Amino acid sequence: MVTGAASGIGEQVAYGLARRGSDLVLIDRDAERLAAVAGRIRGTRVETLVADLSDIAGLADLAARVLAAAPRVTLLVNNAGVALGGTFDQVSADEFDWVMDINFRAPVALTRLLLPTLLESPGSHVVNVSSLFGLIGPPGQTAYSASKFALRGFSESLRHELADRGVGVTCVHPGGIRTRIAETARVASGVGEAEAAQGKASFAKLLTYPADKAAERILAGVAKRRGRVLIAWTAIAPDILARLFPTSYLAVMNRLSPAAARNATQRNTTSTGN
C-alpha cells in the first residue's frame, strides 16, 4: 500500500514495487493522476483508492477499503505529504493542524489500523517518508518541520517496539527531490503574494534529485531492513552538521556556504519532500 502514489516519490515507488512483482493498493486524492499511474503498470494487480488523508475520521473507512481490496498487506508506505511555507506567526492554527494531520496523524492512524495485518506476516515493513526538515529545523518551516520531526520520532520508537515482532520500520529523509511539491505546496495566509511567488520560484530550482532514483534508494533500504534512509547530499550534509553542531548548524552552514544556506532555509517556500 502506497499513499501519495499519483506523482513524485510515491509514483516511482509504485513502479519499483510493480517491477518486483508486488500487488499494489495505491492511494491519492488526485483521481485522474492516480488512474494514469495505475494504467502504466503491467503484470501485477493494482487497486486504486481515492482519499483525502486530512480527513482523519475517515481513515478507518479507508483502511477497511484497503483490506477489502487486499486482505494481506505486507508493506505500508506512508509517503503522502504536504508542504506549507511561512513563519510561525504567519501560519494560522488551522493551517498548522492541516499539515500535522496529513504529514503525521494520518501515517500514525494508518499504521495503527493496518498493524494487525502487518503482524500476521513476519518480514512485513512500514516506510514513513519524513524529510530533510525532519533532521534540521530552518526558519519558515515550523509547521512542516514539526510534522516531519514527529514522524521521525514515531518511526524510531515504533522500530524499536516492533524489532522482535517481525515488522521492520524505515524512516526516509529526502533532500531536494524533483517532484510536484513546489507546484502543489501552500503558502501561509500571512505571507504576501510577491513574497510567496519569489519563494516558490527559488525553491523549485533546488529540486534536482530524480524521483525514480529516490524510490530505488527507499526500496533498497527496505530490502536491507534499514532503519533510516537519507537521500541526496542535500540531506546527508545537513544531517552531519546537525549532529556535530546541534544548536548552531545553520550558522555553520552559512559560514561554509552562504548561498547554500540561504537556499536551504527559504523562509516562505515549501520544504523538500514527496
C-alpha positions as MATLAB code, in Angstrom:
seq = 'MVTGAASGIGEQVAYGLARRGSDLVLIDRDAERLAAVAGRIRGTRVETLVADLSDIAGLADLAARVLAAAPRVTLLVNNAGVALGGTFDQVSADEFDWVMDINFRAPVALTRLLLPTLLESPGSHVVNVSSLFGLIGPPGQTAYSASKFALRGFSESLRHELADRGVGVTCVHPGGIRTRIAETARVASGVGEAEAAQGKASFAKLLTYPADKAAERILAGVAKRRGRVLIAWTAIAPDILARLFPTSYLAVMNRLSPAAARNATQRNTTSTGN';
ca = [
       0.000    0.000    0.000;
       1.415    3.343   -1.071;
      -0.091    6.723   -0.185;
       0.592    9.777   -2.296;
       1.008    7.460   -5.271;
      -0.212    9.795   -8.026;
       3.115   11.575   -8.519;
       6.661   12.051   -7.303;
       8.289    9.550   -4.975;
       5.058    7.641   -4.387;
       4.509    7.110   -8.107;
       8.064    5.880   -8.589;
       7.860    3.590   -5.555;
       4.736    2.059   -7.119;
       6.588    1.397  -10.366;
       9.545   -0.066   -8.480;
       7.329   -2.401   -6.486;
       5.471   -3.470   -9.618;
       8.780   -4.378  -11.272;
       9.485   -6.546   -8.229;
       6.165   -8.355   -8.670;
       4.182   -6.775   -5.836;
       0.426   -6.425   -5.956;
      -0.458   -2.833   -5.125;
      -3.040   -0.685   -3.416;
      -2.367    2.913   -4.455;
      -3.922    5.870   -2.650;
      -4.092    9.557   -3.540;
      -6.573   12.398   -3.581;
      -5.908   13.119   -7.289;
      -8.126   10.568   -9.030;
      -7.041   11.440  -12.572;
      -3.302   11.203  -11.946;
      -3.763    8.087   -9.819;
      -5.638    6.342  -12.627;
      -2.875    7.284  -15.051;
      -0.218    5.767  -12.776;
      -2.206    2.553  -12.427;
      -2.664    2.429  -16.178;
       1.094    2.391  -16.735;
       1.605   -0.685  -14.550;
       1.557   -4.081  -16.183;
       1.912   -7.648  -14.956;
       0.613   -7.191  -11.424;
      -2.662   -6.456   -9.674;
      -3.328   -2.789   -8.926;
      -6.166   -1.335   -6.865;
      -6.635    2.437   -6.594;
      -8.456    4.263   -3.815;
      -9.128    7.989   -3.858;
      -8.916    9.554   -0.405;
      -8.077   12.814    1.344;
      -5.786   11.965    4.255;
      -6.627   15.211    6.018;
      -9.948   13.548    6.892;
      -8.603   11.714    9.930;
     -12.057   10.494   10.930;
     -12.421    8.825    7.546;
      -9.212    6.800    7.757;
     -10.875    3.834    9.469;
     -13.160    3.510    6.460;
     -10.147    3.863    4.140;
      -8.313    1.071    5.962;
     -11.406   -1.136    5.652;
     -11.458   -0.453    1.900;
      -7.774   -1.333    1.695;
      -8.281   -4.646    3.488;
     -11.290   -5.439    1.319;
      -9.080   -4.978   -1.747;
      -6.014   -6.693   -0.251;
      -6.607   -8.692    2.953;
      -2.868   -9.260    3.438;
      -0.759   -6.091    3.474;
       2.983   -6.698    3.922;
       4.377   -3.259    3.051;
       2.875    0.067    4.100;
       4.475    3.144    2.527;
       3.271    6.338    4.213;
       4.515    8.705    1.538;
       1.739   11.282    1.121;
       2.651   14.689    2.442;
       2.004   18.389    2.062;
       4.186   21.453    2.475;
       3.389   24.852    3.907;
       5.751   27.804    3.887;
       5.636   30.610    6.424;
       6.960   31.632    9.802;
       5.026   30.597   12.892;
       3.288   33.968   13.198;
       2.262   33.817    9.521;
       0.703   30.344    9.790;
      -2.828   30.093   11.160;
      -3.784   27.423   13.697;
      -5.968   25.700   11.082;
      -3.107   25.671    8.564;
      -0.722   24.232   11.151;
      -3.216   21.482   12.028;
      -3.766   20.689    8.330;
      -0.059   19.984    7.887;
       0.098   17.909   11.068;
      -2.996   15.910   10.063;
      -1.640   14.830    6.675;
       2.070   14.524    7.459;
       1.858   12.984   10.928;
      -1.575   11.996   12.208;
      -2.589   10.181    9.013;
       0.531    7.947    8.904;
       0.100    7.168   12.600;
      -3.579    6.306   12.145;
      -2.972    4.155    9.060;
      -0.147    2.317   10.786;
      -2.374    1.627   13.794;
      -5.230    0.403   11.602;
      -3.050   -1.847    9.420;
      -0.630   -3.090   12.065;
      -2.660   -6.244   12.820;
      -2.376   -7.453    9.226;
       1.315   -6.493    9.086;
       1.989   -8.529   12.219;
       0.337  -11.549   10.630;
       3.151  -11.706    8.050;
       6.662  -11.817    9.557;
       9.002   -9.784    7.402;
       6.439   -7.037    6.805;
       7.592   -3.440    6.710;
       6.472    0.140    7.313;
       8.049    3.058    5.454;
       7.446    6.596    6.703;
       8.656    9.384    4.422;
       9.905   12.245    6.553;
      12.157   14.959    5.090;
      15.434   16.817    5.301;
      13.390   19.095    7.566;
      12.851   16.154    9.878;
      16.608   16.398   10.502;
      17.031   20.177   10.689;
      14.558   22.910   11.554;
      15.100   26.066    9.470;
      13.131   29.298    9.870;
       9.927   29.475    7.891;
       9.176   25.775    8.335;
       7.678   25.480   11.823;
       4.607   23.501   10.738;
       6.378   21.299    8.203;
       9.382   20.583   10.429;
       7.128   19.859   13.403;
       5.234   17.259   11.374;
       8.361   15.635    9.936;
      10.269   15.562   13.244;
       7.184   13.992   14.812;
       7.076   11.340   12.082;
      10.768   10.649   12.641;
      10.280   10.182   16.396;
       7.260    7.949   15.861;
       9.188    5.835   13.354;
      12.215    5.369   15.593;
      10.199    4.331   18.631;
       7.959    2.068   16.557;
      11.007    0.396   15.013;
      12.311   -0.497   18.459;
       8.915   -1.731   19.600;
       8.461   -3.992   16.572;
      12.056   -5.221   16.269;
      11.241   -8.582   17.849;
       7.812   -8.938   16.268;
       8.811   -9.380   12.625;
       7.897   -5.934   11.293;
      10.599   -3.531   10.129;
      10.316    0.260   10.077;
      12.232    2.629    7.822;
      12.171    6.413    8.132;
      13.132    8.227    4.925;
      14.680   11.706    4.785;
      14.749   13.011    1.204;
      16.696   16.102    0.192;
      15.780   18.151   -2.878;
      13.793   15.592   -4.885;
      12.349   16.556   -8.269;
       8.619   16.256   -7.568;
       5.477   18.409   -7.745;
       5.887   19.522   -4.121;
       6.791   23.115   -5.050;
       3.911   23.285   -7.509;
       1.296   21.944   -5.100;
       2.514   23.487   -1.852;
       0.507   26.011    0.063;
       1.793   29.279    1.405;
       0.631   30.527    4.782;
      -2.210   33.024    4.781;
       0.052   35.595    6.403;
       2.566   35.604    3.533;
       2.262   38.263    0.826;
       1.728   37.235   -2.801;
       5.012   38.660   -4.104;
       6.990   37.059   -1.299;
       5.269   33.728   -1.879;
       5.883   33.745   -5.638;
       9.552   34.584   -5.201;
       9.982   31.877   -2.587;
       8.310   29.196   -4.695;
      10.414   30.065   -7.736;
      13.627   29.913   -5.729;
      12.679   26.645   -4.123;
      11.738   24.936   -7.387;
      15.324   25.374   -8.582;
      16.564   23.222   -5.691;
      14.576   20.134   -6.687;
      17.189   18.292   -8.731;
      17.448   14.694   -7.488;
      15.378   12.324   -9.694;
      12.333   10.806   -8.007;
      12.940    7.402   -9.606;
      16.402    7.207   -8.045;
      14.944    8.264   -4.700;
      12.385    5.456   -4.955;
      15.096    2.896   -5.665;
      17.053    4.096   -2.626;
      13.948    3.619   -0.494;
      13.238    0.121   -1.795;
      16.876   -0.873   -1.357;
      16.615    0.334    2.235;
      13.521   -1.792    2.778;
      15.271   -4.855    1.322;
      18.165   -4.328    3.761;
      15.789   -3.536    6.654;
      17.477   -0.190    7.220;
      16.051    1.976    9.968;
      16.882    5.247    8.222;
      17.434    6.243    4.598;
      18.848    9.651    3.694;
      18.553   10.625    0.038;
      20.913   13.053   -1.720;
      23.735   15.128   -0.289;
      21.214   17.888    0.378;
      20.022   15.664    3.234;
      23.288   13.931    4.153;
      25.444   17.050    4.603;
      22.930   18.956    6.794;
      22.425   15.813    8.888;
      26.164   15.600    9.542;
      26.302   19.279   10.514;
      23.264   18.913   12.784;
      24.961   16.010   14.578;
      28.202   17.955   15.009;
      26.590   21.306   15.842;
      23.117   20.526   17.193;
      22.240   24.117   18.142;
      24.283   26.117   15.650;
      24.210   24.169   12.392;
      22.530   26.973   10.436;
      25.268   29.410   11.402;
      27.874   26.835   10.361;
      26.074   26.248    7.049;
      26.056   29.972    6.448;
      29.783   30.251    7.068;
      30.599   27.259    4.861;
      28.328   28.272    2.003;
      26.180   31.400    2.396;
      24.296   30.767   -0.863;
      23.529   27.149    0.045;
      22.360   28.162    3.495;
      20.006   30.764    2.049;
      18.576   28.189   -0.360;
      18.187   25.561    2.369;
      16.287   27.926    4.624;
      13.922   29.709    2.251;
      11.671   31.313    4.836;
       8.399   31.198    2.981;
       8.744   28.410    0.445;
       7.878   24.780    0.743;
      10.172   22.088    2.005;
      11.784   19.138    0.359;
       9.673   16.042    0.301;
       7.388   13.906   -1.769;
];
